[in-house]
Amino acid sequence: MSGEARNLFITQADWDDAELQGLKNLLRGNGYELQDSFIAGSKPNEATNEQYLAPRIDRADVVLVLISPVAHAQPQVDWAIEYAQQQDKRIVGVYVQGGTESDLPASFQMYADALVDCQADRVVDAIEGRLDTLLMPDGETEFPARDIDRWACGESEPE
């Protein structure tokens, strides 16, 4: 870790609780201190995204997205990514067991800053901004280039 604390928000499908715990353990093992404000499928709630997710994303420096076979079908995952983009948060995807490039939520494909496999050094580098590459699940091959124009709010549209 780079010496400064990072507030992380992790969004995942309800069925990915075991993978969530594994990622939390990986992060703790690499010096991250985590406050448990993650939403787990085993602890569902009735709050709306704006009531429950937005304040946690607001406090986060980085939003981690668990990429699994069911993540792309979860509305709260897409909502969290869209909201994080609006708040100018770094968005990092982490493939979990069984996750493939076909499992990427639509909003993640548009706004992701990095996409890595679940190797500690890659996850840490992506969180810290030292890795801005989108990788395939093998952890080696770069994701095909996306033809998406990006610009900051208030900046004039590129020509």
Secondary structure, DSSP 8 states (H G I E B T S, - for coil): --SS---EEEE--GGGHHHHHHHHHHHHHTT---------TTS-----HHHHHHHHHHH-SEEEEEE-TTGGG-HHHHHHHHHHHHTT-EEEEEE-TT--GGG--HHHHHH-SEEE-S-HHHHHHHHHTS---BB-TTSSSB----------TTS----
